[in-house]
Amino acid sequence: MSAATPLAAAAALDIDYVDPARLPELLADPQVLAIIGFQSGNAIPPCDDPRYLQVGLQPIGDAPLEVWRSQRPVRYGRDANGVAWATDGQLAFGALQVDEARAGGITAAAQQAYVGLGQALATGQCPHLLRIWNYFDAIIEGDGDQERYRQFCVGRARGLGQVDPGTLPAATAIGRVDGVRVLQVYWLSARQPGLPLENPRQVAAYRYPRQYGPQPPSFARAMLPAPGMQLPLLLSGTASVVGHESLHGECTLRQIDETFANFQALIGAARERQPQLPLAFGAHSPLKVYLRDPAEIELVRPALARHLDPQVPRIFLHAQVCRRNLRIEIDGVFGNSP
């Protein structure tokens, strides 16, 4: 155990939103671990750097790049299966994309993606998953157990295999609205395992009752990095869910209030473990806001301003949330600069 302490202390990550015009500069930076771009009217030139992933979500307003910066030199490449990877030796970024038609549907695509993810972790230096993002088209299409999100959950569980649910990572699963049937999965992993957290206001997702599908979702509400790691609290996609039920399906503004009540409960649980965490979202807590109806943006901006300091970076994305009665979801990180 003593040998693990300096490794954990060396791990550091800063996440920020940056003007896309700076992409060439960012790609030349040896300490950039990952760059996430979002589809926009201002097309970004194709980029084959493994650290760069273009996600097919349409921004509502500005379209900055999400940049993950390490404090150490980063190596990167692609493995024999086409998985993009980058690592500083303590933290790792990974990304893969699976064509649904070639895989045989969203269930098979999810299984293939998670088998590939597991293989990449097993052969790399950072085997412990901290955070995963899953993006795919038409997430709520289909009725009953044939809904695409429910089918994705089945495939994800098959790909993960036997796993202790208490060790699941934080995660987001969001529906794109681009009509492109390609599953995009990217992740952050580490040499040191983190501590998965649950929200005291919510049932753990992996314990959801049968009404939500044949396979409960496989994620934790947040991931608290190991002591000594200079990483923020990693927040899963969070929405207006109390217990296991969606609330305020008729009102986006009330769903925002409920979402922030969930954040406060989750942050409170995290601060019991790490009291040095800040009390509120600040300049080093960038958030992604997934909004079902872009026409509501002029209602949503001031509503968020009532909950957030003006310094909190945020990007708004047109997306479908994984339940029909959820109008908005928010994810991001919470913490101080490393």
LINLIN-V963145 format. One record per backbone hydrogen bond with DSSP energy under -1.0 kcal/mol. NH is the residue of the N-H (numbers start at 1). CO is the residue of the C=O. Records with the same first field share a line. If there is no record, write none. Layout:
# LINLIN-V963145
NH=CO, CO
This chain:
# LINLIN-V963145
4=1
8=4
9=5
10=6
13=230
14=69
16=67
18=65
22=19
23=20
26=22
27=23
28=24
29=26
32=29
33=68
34=68
35=51
36=66
37=53
39=55
43=41
52=49
53=35
55=37
57=55
59=39
60=316
65=18
66=36
67=16
68=34
69=14
70=31
74=30
75=87
77=85
79=83
82=79
84=95
85=77
86=93
87=75
88=91
92=189
93=86
94=187
95=84
96=185
98=183
100=181
103=99
104=100
105=100
109=105
110=106
111=107
112=108
113=109
114=110
115=111
116=112
117=113
118=114
119=115
120=116
121=117
122=118
123=119
128=190
130=188
131=188
132=170
133=186
134=172
135=184
136=174
138=176
141=138
146=143
147=144
148=141
149=139
151=147
152=148
153=149
154=150
155=151
156=152
157=153
158=154
159=155
160=156
161=157
167=164
168=165
170=130
172=132
174=134
175=320
176=136
182=180
183=98
184=135
185=96
186=133
187=94
188=131
189=92
190=128
191=90
195=224
197=222
202=199
203=243
207=204
208=205
212=209
213=210
220=169
221=197
222=197
223=234
224=195
229=226
230=11
231=229
233=334
234=223
235=332
236=221
237=171
238=330
241=239
242=245
243=201
245=242
247=240
251=248
255=251
256=252
257=253
258=254
259=255
260=256
261=257
262=258
263=259
264=260
265=261
266=262
267=263
268=264
269=265
270=266
271=267
272=268
274=270
277=274
285=282
287=313
288=331
289=315
290=329
291=317
292=327
296=293
297=294
299=296
300=296
301=297
303=299
304=300
305=301
306=302
307=304
308=304
312=309
315=287
317=289
318=58
319=291
320=175
326=323
329=290
330=238
331=288
332=235
333=286
334=233
